[in-house]
Amino acid sequence: MAVFQITCYNKSSKDFLKIFDFIRRLPVFLIEMSELLEQINSPDDLKKLSAGQLKPLAEQIRRFIISSVSKTGGHLASNLGVVELTLALHYIFDFKTDKLLWDVGHQCYTHKIITGRKDKFAYLRQADGLSGFPNPAESVYDQFTVGHAGTSVATAIGMALGEQIADSGQSKKLNAIRYTLSLPQVNANKIVAMVGDASIVNGVSFEALNNLGLVKRQLLIVLNDNSMAIDPTEGALAKYFSKVRLSQTYEDLRRTTKNILEHLPVIGKGVEEAIARITKGIRMVLPTSQLFESLNIPYFGPVDGHDIDSLVQLFGALAHLDRPAVLHVYTKKGKGFSPAGEDPSKFHSTGPFKINGDSIEAESGIGRRSFTKVFGEHLAKLAEKDDKIIAITSAMTDGTGLAEFRSRFADRFYDVGIAESAAVDIAAGLAKSGLKPVVCIYSTFLQRSFDQIFQEVALQNLPVIFCIDRAGVVGSDGPTHHGMMDVGFLRMMPNIVLAAPANEIEMRLALEFALSANKPVCLRYPKDVVPSGEFDIGACAEPFELGGSVVVKESGDSSVAIVTYGSVLTEAIEAAELLAKDRIAVDVINARFAAPVDKKIIMLAGEGKGIITVEDHRLACGFGSAVLEQVAAEFAGSIVQPITMLGMPKEFIKQSSRSAQLMETGINAERIARAVRKLAYSG
């Protein structure tokens, strides 16, 4: 037991009050000093704290996140912005039975920390470690594995309707009686959807809001407004939010909170009157409410997303609403860590770094350029000479390497926000107008644009260029972000050309080819560095010609040809070197195109050579599958040498390093060499 002796020499009443206040707060101070976070292993532990202890806990969680991410890398700025919001939600709701649905899953670190997973943060986003996104396999507190934005309101509606359908028998009768008596209906489980201001502009979010009237029970939508997605949120609605945000002072937020709390909780039908009073009182300073009111959705806010005391009160009150509602909160990305607060885009997803006071030192990389950087530089260079080149992205300016293009050619650059489908259709309109739109979207997000690519681009045969970044395995982001299906869903479409550069020089040549092709062209490349100089093979310096492959290594007495698509060419070259030590001769061919496939590759089968295809893509419907299909069509009924396909299995690949994922799935030099030996000896 600690004993303190306090001596007061100035015996004024003011000093005595200070001493009394210090003694009164002393137990809380001692608890804070013993690190509140150490006591939190579940939301039940969180609920044992007083509301006053949540604020110091929030700061401890911030320190924990910063320390953890500095060692492992991860999504930093967004997670620092939602600490208080997440704590307040867990303090009021019981998400073991209630449902919390994340719209952008990378904001879930505080949620994971307080749901029993903080000890696993040493292995965040690493092999056999903790996922950087919600994952039902990890915890009952996670509902969906979420990596794409715009989904939480729709899935929340589905779960709410599921509850309504399941609500049968006696509970139906009780709720009918309660409705007659103007009492709130009983919902065993509460549902909360967390939505970012960037994802609320997504088409799926708007479609879901338009269907919110189907829900006849509680459903709380928390609109987390931090003015940013990965890059600053774009579009008319984003500017609308920004205008409202800039018009609000801290006192406005406090006044709005007070206004809401004065009228909640409300009972039954009285909610309409309460909402009318609230919106009438704040409408002059809050035009955002009109957006949701036009959809007949009760709207509350905006409020301070870092005022945890008020958030606890608000969630406690709003939990009793008997219908869907929106709570609009303002938060700051990177809060509590100056580097992330000043440059949240840079700290959206970061590698490991060293903390030096209020600054950071990034861990030194290997000093090599990425495919993304090479692409961005060359596109800007080509745009100097061709003013018809237009760049379009979906909230991924930095991630797709377009920062230089944006700064130099702002009048030819469009970031449409998290609206990939719209990006493709806008590009189609630009192409129809005689321009050269270059659409830059990660492979995993391009999947959301399947119908628009089919209808507005392929069917019209319009010269839109798709630069598909993060193709193949992507490392620590895991299964939600791997680009494993782009070849499969694109090569089935007529008119579309699919190409993949293998190294830096091919990245430039492929882009030049695409801009001159006068038809839809897709270029895929990985989240990786370009191969070092030793892999700048002379054959790769030849200009791209539609459907043309290049022979990188040819041996007169070889019985096997390794045919690669994209950046995995380096692994094939290393495999050939391994085989040479065993005096096994192979040919190495860089296919360059998956649609159309070079007829010379197909004819290898008729020449008696075994073919091994290698790709950083799912085997189903990939490049190897295209070769197999065409060989079968060309030599139907004939006996040809076996074809071995190396690629990604039909399964979801967990987070790890990209190199480890390639090795584990057999897309490395050793496994390629093993496949060659098997094929050569069997022949």
C-alpha positions as CSV (number, residue, x, y, z in Angstrom):
1,M,0.0,0.0,0.0
2,A,1.4,3.4,-1.0
3,V,1.5,6.2,1.6
4,F,1.7,9.8,0.6
5,Q,2.5,12.8,2.9
6,I,1.2,16.1,1.5
7,T,2.2,19.4,3.2
8,C,0.5,22.7,2.3
9,Y,2.3,25.8,3.3
10,N,-0.2,28.2,1.8
11,K,-3.5,27.5,3.6
12,S,-5.9,29.3,1.2
13,S,-9.1,27.5,0.4
14,K,-8.1,27.4,-3.3
15,D,-5.0,25.4,-2.4
16,F,-7.0,23.0,-0.2
17,L,-9.4,22.4,-3.1
18,K,-6.5,21.6,-5.4
19,I,-5.1,19.1,-2.8
20,F,-8.5,17.5,-2.3
21,D,-9.0,17.2,-6.1
22,F,-5.6,15.5,-6.4
23,I,-6.4,13.0,-3.6
24,R,-9.8,12.3,-5.2
25,R,-8.2,11.5,-8.5
26,L,-5.3,9.6,-7.1
27,P,-6.8,6.1,-7.5
28,V,-7.4,6.7,-11.2
29,F,-3.9,8.1,-11.6
30,L,-2.4,5.0,-10.0
31,I,-4.5,2.8,-12.3
32,E,-3.3,4.8,-15.3
33,M,0.3,4.4,-14.2
34,S,-0.2,0.6,-14.1
35,E,-1.2,0.7,-17.8
36,L,-5.0,0.2,-18.2
37,L,-4.3,-1.6,-21.5
38,E,-2.7,-4.5,-19.7
39,Q,-6.0,-5.2,-18.0
40,I,-8.0,-5.3,-21.2
41,N,-8.3,-8.8,-22.7
42,S,-11.9,-8.6,-23.8
43,P,-14.8,-6.1,-24.1
44,D,-16.0,-7.4,-20.7
45,D,-12.8,-6.0,-19.2
46,L,-13.4,-2.7,-20.9
47,K,-16.9,-2.4,-19.4
48,K,-15.4,-2.7,-15.9
49,L,-13.6,0.6,-16.4
50,S,-15.3,3.9,-15.5
51,A,-16.1,6.2,-18.3
52,G,-13.4,8.5,-17.1
53,Q,-10.7,5.8,-17.6
54,L,-11.5,5.5,-21.3
55,K,-9.6,8.6,-22.3
56,P,-6.3,7.5,-20.9
57,L,-6.9,4.0,-22.3
58,A,-7.3,5.5,-25.7
59,E,-3.9,7.2,-25.5
60,Q,-2.3,3.9,-24.4
61,I,-3.9,2.1,-27.3
62,R,-2.5,4.8,-29.7
63,R,1.0,4.3,-28.3
64,F,0.5,0.5,-28.6
65,I,-0.6,0.8,-32.3
66,I,2.3,3.2,-33.2
67,S,4.8,0.9,-31.5
68,S,3.4,-2.3,-33.1
69,V,3.1,-0.9,-36.6
70,S,6.6,0.7,-36.5
71,K,7.9,-2.9,-36.1
72,T,5.6,-4.8,-38.5
73,G,4.3,-2.2,-40.9
74,G,0.5,-1.8,-41.4
75,H,-2.3,0.6,-41.7
76,L,-1.5,3.4,-39.3
77,A,-3.2,6.7,-40.0
78,S,-6.7,5.3,-40.3
79,N,-6.4,3.3,-37.1
80,L,-5.1,6.2,-35.0
81,G,-8.3,8.1,-36.1
82,V,-10.9,5.6,-34.8
83,V,-9.6,4.7,-31.3
84,E,-12.2,6.6,-29.3
85,L,-15.0,5.7,-31.7
86,T,-14.2,2.0,-31.4
87,L,-13.8,2.1,-27.6
88,A,-17.2,3.9,-27.2
89,L,-18.9,1.3,-29.4
90,H,-17.5,-1.6,-27.4
91,Y,-18.3,0.1,-24.1
92,I,-22.0,0.4,-25.0
93,F,-22.7,-2.6,-27.2
94,D,-21.9,-6.3,-26.7
95,F,-20.5,-7.4,-30.0
96,K,-20.4,-11.0,-29.0
97,T,-24.1,-11.0,-29.6
98,D,-24.6,-7.6,-31.3
99,K,-23.1,-7.2,-34.8
100,L,-20.4,-4.7,-35.8
101,L,-19.8,-4.5,-39.5
102,W,-16.7,-2.7,-40.8
103,D,-16.9,-1.0,-44.2
104,V,-13.2,-0.5,-44.6
105,G,-11.6,-3.4,-42.6
106,H,-8.1,-1.8,-42.3
107,Q,-9.5,0.4,-39.5
108,C,-10.0,-2.5,-37.1
109,Y,-6.8,-2.5,-35.0
110,T,-8.4,-1.0,-31.8
111,H,-11.3,-3.5,-32.3
112,K,-8.8,-6.4,-32.4
113,I,-6.8,-5.1,-29.5
114,I,-9.8,-5.1,-27.1
115,T,-11.2,-8.4,-28.4
116,G,-8.4,-10.5,-27.1
117,R,-5.8,-10.2,-29.9
118,K,-3.3,-7.6,-28.6
119,D,-0.7,-10.2,-27.8
120,K,-0.7,-11.2,-31.5
121,F,0.2,-7.8,-32.8
122,A,3.9,-8.7,-32.8
123,Y,2.9,-10.8,-35.9
124,L,0.6,-8.4,-37.5
125,R,0.1,-9.1,-41.3
126,Q,2.8,-11.8,-41.1
127,A,2.7,-15.5,-42.0
128,D,0.5,-17.4,-39.5
129,G,0.0,-14.1,-37.7
130,L,-2.8,-11.6,-37.2
131,S,-4.6,-10.4,-40.3
132,G,-4.7,-6.7,-40.9
133,F,-8.4,-6.9,-41.6
134,P,-11.4,-8.4,-39.7
135,N,-11.4,-12.1,-40.0
136,P,-14.2,-14.4,-38.6
137,A,-11.6,-17.2,-38.3
138,E,-9.8,-15.2,-35.7
139,S,-12.7,-14.1,-33.5
140,V,-16.5,-14.2,-32.9
141,Y,-16.3,-10.4,-32.8
142,D,-15.6,-10.3,-36.6
143,Q,-18.6,-10.8,-38.9
144,F,-17.0,-10.6,-42.4
145,T,-13.4,-10.6,-43.8
146,V,-13.5,-7.1,-45.2
147,G,-11.0,-5.5,-47.6
148,H,-13.1,-3.6,-50.1
149,A,-15.1,-0.5,-49.2
150,G,-18.8,0.2,-49.6
151,T,-20.2,-3.0,-48.3
152,S,-21.2,-2.6,-44.6
153,V,-24.5,-0.9,-45.0
154,A,-25.8,-3.5,-47.4
155,T,-24.6,-6.4,-45.4
156,A,-26.0,-4.8,-42.2
157,I,-29.4,-4.5,-44.0
158,G,-29.2,-8.2,-44.8
159,M,-28.4,-9.1,-41.2
160,A,-31.2,-6.9,-40.0
161,L,-33.7,-8.5,-42.3
162,G,-32.4,-11.9,-41.2
163,E,-33.2,-10.9,-37.6
164,Q,-36.6,-9.7,-38.7
165,I,-37.3,-13.0,-40.4
166,A,-36.0,-15.0,-37.4
167,D,-38.2,-13.0,-35.1
168,S,-41.2,-15.3,-34.9
169,G,-43.8,-16.7,-32.6
170,Q,-44.0,-15.1,-29.2
171,S,-41.5,-12.3,-29.9
172,K,-43.7,-11.2,-32.9
173,K,-46.7,-11.0,-30.6
174,L,-44.9,-9.1,-28.0
175,N,-43.6,-6.6,-30.5
176,A,-47.0,-6.2,-31.9
177,I,-48.3,-5.3,-28.5
178,R,-45.4,-3.0,-27.9
179,Y,-46.0,-1.2,-31.2
180,T,-49.7,-0.7,-30.2
181,L,-48.6,0.8,-26.9
182,S,-46.0,3.0,-28.5
183,L,-43.2,1.1,-26.8
184,P,-39.9,0.4,-28.6
185,Q,-39.7,-3.0,-30.3
186,V,-37.5,-5.6,-28.8
187,N,-34.4,-6.5,-30.8
188,A,-32.2,-9.1,-29.1
189,N,-29.2,-8.1,-31.2
190,K,-28.1,-4.6,-32.1
191,I,-26.5,-3.9,-35.4
192,V,-23.9,-1.2,-36.1
193,A,-22.3,-0.4,-39.5
194,M,-19.1,1.6,-39.6
195,V,-18.8,3.6,-42.8
196,G,-16.1,6.0,-44.0
197,D,-16.9,9.3,-45.7
198,A,-15.0,7.9,-48.7
199,S,-17.0,4.7,-48.8
200,I,-20.4,6.4,-48.4
201,V,-20.0,7.7,-52.0
202,N,-19.5,4.2,-53.3
203,G,-22.3,3.0,-55.5
204,V,-23.1,0.0,-53.3
205,S,-23.4,2.3,-50.3
206,F,-25.9,4.5,-52.1
207,E,-27.9,1.5,-53.3
208,A,-28.0,0.2,-49.7
209,L,-29.1,3.5,-48.3
210,N,-31.9,3.5,-50.9
211,N,-33.1,0.1,-49.5
212,L,-32.8,1.0,-45.8
213,G,-36.5,1.4,-45.6
214,L,-36.8,-2.4,-45.7
215,V,-35.5,-2.5,-42.2
216,K,-38.1,-2.1,-39.4
217,R,-35.8,-2.3,-36.4
218,Q,-32.7,-0.8,-34.9
219,L,-29.7,-0.4,-37.2
220,L,-27.1,2.3,-36.5
221,I,-24.9,3.6,-39.3
222,V,-21.8,5.4,-38.0
223,L,-20.5,7.8,-40.7
224,N,-16.8,8.3,-39.8
225,D,-15.9,11.5,-41.6
226,N,-12.2,12.1,-41.7
227,S,-12.1,13.8,-45.1
228,M,-9.9,11.1,-46.6
229,A,-9.9,7.6,-48.1
230,I,-6.4,6.5,-48.9
231,D,-6.1,9.7,-50.9
232,P,-8.3,12.7,-50.3
233,T,-11.9,11.9,-51.0
234,E,-13.1,13.2,-54.4
235,G,-16.4,14.1,-55.9
236,A,-19.4,16.4,-55.3
237,L,-20.5,14.6,-52.1
238,A,-17.0,14.7,-50.7
239,K,-16.9,18.5,-51.3
240,Y,-20.3,18.7,-49.7
241,F,-19.0,17.0,-46.5
242,S,-15.9,19.2,-46.6
243,K,-17.9,22.4,-46.8
244,V,-20.0,21.3,-43.8
245,R,-16.8,20.2,-41.9
246,L,-15.1,23.5,-42.4
247,S,-18.2,25.4,-41.3
248,Q,-18.2,23.6,-37.9
249,T,-16.4,24.8,-34.8
250,Y,-15.7,22.8,-31.8
251,E,-18.5,24.6,-30.0
252,D,-20.8,23.7,-32.9
253,L,-20.0,20.0,-32.4
254,R,-20.6,20.3,-28.6
255,R,-23.9,22.1,-29.1
256,T,-25.0,19.4,-31.6
257,T,-24.2,16.6,-29.2
258,K,-26.1,18.4,-26.4
259,N,-29.0,18.9,-28.7
260,I,-29.2,15.2,-29.5
261,L,-28.8,14.0,-25.9
262,E,-31.5,16.3,-24.7
263,H,-34.0,14.5,-26.9
264,L,-32.7,10.9,-26.6
265,P,-33.5,8.2,-25.7
266,V,-37.0,8.5,-27.1
267,I,-39.8,6.0,-27.0
268,G,-41.7,4.5,-30.0
269,K,-43.4,6.9,-32.3
270,G,-42.0,9.8,-30.4
271,V,-38.8,9.4,-32.4
272,E,-40.3,11.3,-35.3
273,E,-41.0,14.3,-33.1
274,A,-37.5,14.2,-31.5
275,I,-35.8,14.0,-34.9
276,A,-37.9,16.9,-36.2
277,R,-36.9,19.0,-33.2
278,I,-33.2,18.2,-33.6
279,T,-33.0,18.8,-37.3
280,K,-35.1,22.0,-37.1
281,G,-32.7,23.3,-34.4
282,I,-29.5,22.6,-36.4
283,R,-30.6,22.7,-40.0
284,M,-29.2,26.2,-40.7
285,V,-25.7,25.1,-39.8
286,L,-26.0,21.5,-41.0
287,P,-27.0,20.9,-44.6
288,T,-25.7,17.4,-44.5
289,S,-28.8,16.3,-42.7
290,Q,-30.8,17.1,-45.8
291,L,-29.0,14.4,-47.8
292,F,-30.1,11.6,-45.5
293,E,-33.5,13.2,-44.8
294,S,-34.2,13.0,-48.5
295,L,-33.8,9.3,-48.2
296,N,-36.1,9.3,-45.1
297,I,-33.2,8.3,-42.8
298,P,-33.0,9.8,-39.3
299,Y,-29.7,11.8,-39.1
300,F,-27.7,12.9,-36.1
301,G,-24.6,15.0,-36.0
302,P,-22.0,15.9,-36.8
303,V,-20.2,15.3,-33.4
304,D,-16.6,15.1,-32.3
305,G,-15.3,11.6,-32.9
306,H,-12.6,12.0,-30.3
307,D,-14.8,13.2,-27.4
308,I,-15.2,9.8,-25.8
309,D,-17.4,10.9,-23.0
310,S,-20.0,12.3,-25.4
311,L,-19.7,9.3,-27.7
312,V,-20.5,6.9,-24.9
313,Q,-23.6,8.9,-24.1
314,L,-24.6,9.1,-27.7
315,F,-24.2,5.4,-28.4
316,G,-26.1,4.6,-25.1
317,A,-29.0,6.7,-26.3
318,L,-29.0,5.7,-30.0
319,A,-28.9,2.0,-29.1
320,H,-32.5,2.4,-28.1
321,L,-33.8,3.6,-31.4
322,D,-36.3,1.3,-33.0
323,R,-35.3,2.1,-36.6
324,P,-32.2,2.8,-38.8
325,A,-30.3,6.0,-38.1
326,V,-27.1,7.7,-39.1
327,L,-24.6,9.2,-36.6
328,H,-22.1,11.5,-38.3
329,V,-18.8,11.9,-36.5
330,Y,-15.7,13.9,-37.3
331,T,-12.3,12.2,-36.7
332,K,-8.7,13.0,-37.6
333,K,-6.6,10.5,-39.4
334,G,-3.2,10.0,-37.7
335,K,-4.4,11.6,-34.5
336,G,-1.8,11.5,-31.8
337,F,1.2,10.9,-34.1
338,S,2.5,14.0,-35.9
339,P,4.0,12.3,-39.0
340,A,0.8,10.4,-39.7
341,G,-1.4,13.4,-39.0
342,E,0.5,15.6,-41.3
343,D,0.7,13.1,-44.2
344,P,-2.0,10.4,-43.7
345,S,-1.7,9.2,-47.3
346,K,1.9,8.3,-46.7
347,F,0.9,6.5,-43.5
348,H,-2.2,4.8,-44.9
349,S,-0.2,1.6,-45.3
350,T,3.4,1.8,-44.2
351,G,6.4,-0.5,-43.8
352,P,8.4,-0.7,-40.6
353,F,9.9,2.5,-39.3
354,K,11.9,3.9,-36.4
355,I,10.4,6.5,-34.1
356,N,12.6,9.5,-33.3
357,G,10.6,11.8,-31.1
358,D,7.9,13.4,-33.2
359,S,9.5,12.2,-36.4
360,I,10.2,8.9,-38.0
361,E,13.0,7.2,-40.0
362,A,11.8,4.7,-42.6
363,E,13.8,1.5,-42.6
364,S,16.1,1.5,-45.5
365,G,14.8,-0.5,-48.5
366,I,16.8,-2.4,-51.0
367,G,17.2,0.7,-53.2
368,R,15.4,-0.7,-56.2
369,R,12.5,0.8,-58.1
370,S,9.1,-0.7,-58.2
371,F,6.9,-1.5,-61.3
372,T,4.5,1.2,-60.0
373,K,7.2,3.9,-59.9
374,V,8.5,3.0,-63.4
375,F,5.0,3.1,-64.8
376,G,4.2,6.5,-63.2
377,E,7.4,8.1,-64.4
378,H,7.0,6.9,-67.9
379,L,3.3,7.8,-68.2
380,A,4.2,11.3,-67.2
381,K,7.0,11.4,-69.7
382,L,4.7,10.2,-72.5
383,A,2.0,12.7,-71.5
384,E,4.5,15.5,-72.1
385,K,4.4,14.7,-75.9
386,D,0.7,13.6,-76.1
387,D,-1.9,15.8,-74.6
388,K,-4.6,13.2,-75.4
389,I,-3.4,11.0,-72.5
390,I,-5.7,11.2,-69.5
391,A,-5.1,9.4,-66.2
392,I,-8.0,8.1,-64.0
393,T,-7.9,6.3,-60.7
394,S,-10.2,5.4,-57.8
395,A,-8.8,6.9,-54.6
396,M,-5.4,5.4,-55.3
397,T,-3.3,8.3,-56.7
398,D,-0.2,7.5,-54.7
399,G,-0.6,3.7,-54.7
400,T,-0.8,3.6,-58.5
401,G,2.1,5.9,-59.0
402,L,0.1,8.9,-60.4
403,A,1.3,11.6,-58.0
404,E,3.7,13.0,-60.5
405,F,1.1,12.9,-63.3
406,R,-1.4,14.7,-61.0
407,S,1.0,17.5,-60.1
408,R,2.1,18.1,-63.7
409,F,-1.1,17.5,-65.6
410,A,-3.9,18.4,-63.2
411,D,-6.3,19.2,-66.0
412,R,-5.9,15.7,-67.4
413,F,-6.1,13.8,-64.1
414,Y,-9.3,12.4,-62.4
415,D,-9.6,10.7,-59.1
416,V,-13.2,9.6,-58.9
417,G,-13.0,8.2,-55.3
418,I,-14.0,4.7,-54.4
419,A,-16.1,4.2,-57.5
420,E,-14.3,1.8,-59.8
421,S,-17.3,1.2,-62.0
422,A,-17.7,4.9,-62.6
423,A,-14.0,5.2,-63.4
424,V,-14.3,2.7,-66.2
425,D,-17.4,4.2,-67.7
426,I,-15.9,7.7,-67.5
427,A,-12.9,6.3,-69.4
428,A,-15.2,4.8,-72.0
429,G,-16.7,8.2,-72.6
430,L,-13.3,9.8,-72.9
431,A,-12.2,7.2,-75.4
432,K,-15.3,7.7,-77.4
433,S,-14.4,11.4,-77.5
434,G,-11.0,10.6,-79.1
435,L,-8.8,10.7,-76.0
436,K,-6.5,8.1,-74.5
437,P,-7.7,7.3,-71.0
438,V,-5.4,5.3,-68.8
439,V,-7.3,3.7,-65.9
440,C,-5.1,2.8,-62.9
441,I,-6.7,0.4,-60.4
442,Y,-5.5,-2.4,-58.3
443,S,-6.3,-5.8,-59.6
444,T,-8.5,-6.7,-56.6
445,F,-10.6,-3.6,-57.0
446,L,-10.9,-3.9,-60.8
447,Q,-13.1,-6.9,-60.1
448,R,-15.8,-4.4,-59.1
449,S,-15.9,-3.1,-62.7
450,F,-16.5,-6.4,-64.5
451,D,-19.8,-5.3,-66.1
452,Q,-18.6,-1.9,-67.2
453,I,-15.4,-3.3,-68.8
454,F,-17.7,-5.8,-70.7
455,Q,-20.5,-3.4,-71.7
456,E,-18.9,0.0,-72.2
457,V,-15.3,-1.0,-73.2
458,A,-15.0,-4.5,-74.8
459,L,-18.4,-4.5,-76.5
460,Q,-17.7,-1.0,-78.0
461,N,-14.1,-1.9,-78.7
462,L,-12.9,1.4,-77.2
463,P,-9.2,2.1,-76.7
464,V,-9.2,2.3,-72.9
465,I,-5.9,1.3,-71.3
466,F,-6.1,-0.5,-67.9
467,C,-3.0,-0.4,-65.8
468,I,-3.6,-3.2,-63.3
469,D,-1.4,-2.7,-60.3
470,R,-1.0,-5.2,-57.4
471,A,-1.5,-8.1,-59.8
472,G,-0.7,-11.5,-58.4
473,V,0.1,-12.1,-54.7
474,V,0.6,-8.9,-52.7
475,G,2.1,-10.0,-49.5
476,S,0.9,-8.7,-46.1
477,D,-2.5,-7.5,-47.1
478,G,-3.5,-11.1,-47.8
479,P,-6.6,-12.7,-49.5
480,T,-8.7,-9.6,-49.8
481,H,-6.0,-7.8,-51.9
482,H,-4.4,-10.5,-54.0
483,G,-4.8,-9.9,-57.7
484,M,-5.5,-13.5,-58.8
485,M,-8.4,-13.3,-61.2
486,D,-7.9,-10.4,-63.6
487,V,-6.6,-12.6,-66.5
488,G,-9.5,-15.0,-65.9
489,F,-12.3,-12.6,-66.1
490,L,-10.7,-10.3,-68.8
491,R,-9.5,-12.8,-71.3
492,M,-13.0,-14.2,-71.9
493,M,-14.0,-10.8,-73.3
494,P,-13.7,-10.3,-77.1
495,N,-11.5,-7.3,-78.3
496,I,-9.4,-7.0,-75.1
497,V,-5.7,-7.4,-75.2
498,L,-3.9,-8.7,-72.1
499,A,-0.2,-8.0,-71.7
500,A,2.3,-8.3,-68.8
501,P,5.7,-6.6,-68.6
502,A,8.5,-8.7,-67.1
503,N,10.9,-6.0,-66.1
504,E,11.6,-2.2,-66.2
505,I,12.3,-1.9,-69.9
506,E,9.2,-3.9,-70.8
507,M,7.1,-1.8,-68.5
508,R,7.9,1.2,-70.7
509,L,7.5,-0.7,-73.9
510,A,4.2,-2.2,-72.9
511,L,2.8,1.2,-72.0
512,E,3.9,2.6,-75.3
513,F,2.3,-0.3,-77.1
514,A,-1.0,0.1,-75.2
515,L,-1.3,3.8,-76.0
516,S,-0.8,3.1,-79.8
517,A,-2.9,0.0,-80.1
518,N,-6.3,1.7,-80.7
519,K,-8.1,-1.0,-78.8
520,P,-8.7,-2.0,-75.1
521,V,-5.4,-3.1,-73.6
522,C,-4.8,-4.4,-70.0
523,L,-1.3,-4.3,-68.5
524,R,-0.8,-6.2,-65.3
525,Y,2.2,-5.9,-62.9
526,P,2.9,-6.8,-59.3
527,K,3.5,-4.9,-56.1
528,D,7.2,-5.6,-56.3
529,V,10.5,-4.1,-57.3
530,V,11.6,-4.5,-60.9
531,P,14.3,-7.1,-61.5
532,S,17.9,-6.0,-61.1
533,G,20.1,-5.3,-64.1
534,E,21.2,-8.9,-64.5
535,F,17.7,-9.7,-65.7
536,D,17.4,-6.9,-68.2
537,I,17.6,-9.5,-71.0
538,G,18.4,-8.2,-74.5
539,A,15.3,-9.9,-76.0
540,C,13.1,-7.9,-73.7
541,A,14.2,-4.6,-75.3
542,E,12.4,-5.5,-78.5
543,P,9.2,-3.4,-79.0
544,F,5.9,-5.1,-78.1
545,E,4.0,-6.4,-81.1
546,L,0.4,-7.6,-80.7
547,G,0.4,-11.3,-79.6
548,G,4.2,-11.5,-80.0
549,S,6.4,-13.4,-77.5
550,V,10.2,-13.1,-77.2
551,V,12.7,-16.0,-76.7
552,V,15.0,-15.2,-73.8
553,K,17.0,-18.4,-73.8
554,E,17.2,-21.0,-76.6
555,S,19.0,-24.3,-76.5
556,G,19.2,-26.4,-79.7
557,D,18.9,-29.7,-77.9
558,S,16.2,-28.8,-75.4
559,S,13.1,-30.9,-75.0
560,V,11.2,-28.5,-72.6
561,A,10.2,-24.9,-73.0
562,I,9.5,-22.7,-69.9
563,V,6.9,-20.1,-71.0
564,T,6.3,-17.3,-68.5
565,Y,3.8,-14.5,-68.3
566,G,4.9,-11.3,-66.6
567,S,7.4,-10.7,-63.8
568,V,7.9,-14.4,-63.0
569,L,10.4,-14.5,-65.9
570,T,13.2,-13.9,-63.4
571,E,12.3,-17.2,-61.7
572,A,12.4,-19.1,-65.0
573,I,15.8,-17.7,-65.8
574,E,17.1,-18.8,-62.4
575,A,15.6,-22.2,-62.9
576,A,17.4,-22.5,-66.3
577,E,20.6,-21.7,-64.5
578,L,20.0,-24.4,-61.9
579,L,19.2,-26.9,-64.7
580,A,22.3,-26.0,-66.6
581,K,24.4,-27.3,-63.7
582,D,22.7,-30.6,-64.2
583,R,23.3,-30.3,-68.0
584,I,19.6,-30.1,-68.7
585,A,18.9,-27.7,-71.6
586,V,15.7,-25.7,-71.6
587,D,14.2,-22.9,-73.7
588,V,12.9,-19.8,-71.8
589,I,10.1,-17.8,-73.5
590,N,8.6,-14.6,-72.3
591,A,5.0,-14.8,-73.6
592,R,4.2,-11.1,-73.0
593,F,0.6,-11.6,-74.0
594,A,-2.2,-13.8,-72.5
595,A,-4.7,-12.6,-75.1
596,P,-3.9,-13.2,-77.8
597,V,-1.3,-16.0,-77.1
598,D,1.5,-16.2,-79.6
599,K,0.8,-19.0,-82.1
600,K,4.5,-19.9,-82.0
601,I,4.1,-21.0,-78.4
602,I,1.1,-23.2,-79.3
603,M,3.1,-24.8,-82.1
604,L,5.9,-25.9,-79.7
605,A,3.6,-28.7,-78.7
606,G,3.5,-29.9,-82.3
607,E,7.3,-29.9,-82.4
608,G,7.5,-32.4,-79.7
609,K,8.5,-30.1,-76.9
610,G,7.0,-30.2,-73.4
611,I,5.7,-26.9,-72.2
612,I,5.7,-25.5,-68.7
613,T,3.7,-22.4,-68.2
614,V,4.5,-20.1,-65.2
615,E,2.3,-17.2,-64.0
616,D,1.5,-15.2,-60.9
617,H,-2.2,-15.8,-61.2
618,R,-4.7,-18.4,-60.4
619,L,-4.4,-21.5,-62.5
620,A,-8.1,-21.6,-63.3
621,C,-8.7,-19.4,-66.4
622,G,-5.2,-18.0,-66.4
623,F,-2.4,-17.8,-68.9
624,G,-1.5,-21.5,-68.7
625,S,-5.2,-22.4,-69.2
626,A,-5.2,-20.3,-72.3
627,V,-2.2,-22.1,-73.7
628,L,-3.8,-25.5,-72.9
629,E,-7.1,-24.6,-74.5
630,Q,-5.4,-23.5,-77.7
631,V,-3.1,-26.5,-77.9
632,A,-6.2,-28.7,-77.5
633,A,-8.0,-26.9,-80.3
634,E,-4.9,-26.9,-82.6
635,F,-4.0,-30.5,-82.1
636,A,-7.3,-32.1,-81.5
637,G,-7.0,-35.9,-81.8
638,S,-3.2,-35.7,-82.0
639,I,-0.6,-36.9,-79.5
640,V,1.4,-34.0,-78.1
641,Q,3.9,-33.6,-75.3
642,P,2.5,-32.9,-71.8
643,I,1.8,-29.4,-70.7
644,T,2.5,-28.5,-67.1
645,M,0.9,-25.4,-65.6
646,L,2.5,-23.6,-62.6
647,G,0.4,-20.9,-60.9
648,M,-1.7,-20.1,-57.9
649,P,-4.0,-22.8,-56.5
650,K,-7.8,-22.3,-56.2
651,E,-7.7,-21.2,-52.6
652,F,-7.3,-18.0,-50.6
653,I,-3.7,-17.4,-49.7
654,K,-3.0,-15.9,-46.3
655,Q,-0.9,-12.9,-45.5
656,S,2.9,-13.3,-45.7
657,S,5.7,-11.7,-47.7
658,R,5.3,-11.8,-51.5
659,S,8.5,-13.9,-51.9
660,A,7.2,-16.4,-49.3
661,Q,3.9,-16.7,-51.1
662,L,5.5,-17.3,-54.4
663,M,7.7,-20.0,-52.9
664,E,4.8,-21.7,-51.0
665,T,2.7,-21.8,-54.2
666,G,5.5,-23.2,-56.3
667,I,6.2,-20.1,-58.4
668,N,10.0,-20.1,-57.7
669,A,13.1,-21.3,-59.5
670,E,13.5,-24.5,-57.5
671,R,9.9,-25.7,-58.2
672,I,10.1,-24.7,-61.9
673,A,13.4,-26.7,-62.2
674,R,11.7,-29.7,-60.4
675,A,8.9,-29.5,-62.9
676,V,11.3,-29.5,-65.8
677,R,13.2,-32.5,-64.5
678,K,10.0,-34.4,-64.1
679,L,8.9,-33.6,-67.7
680,A,12.3,-34.2,-69.2
681,Y,12.8,-37.5,-67.6
682,S,9.3,-38.7,-68.3
683,G,9.9,-38.0,-72.0
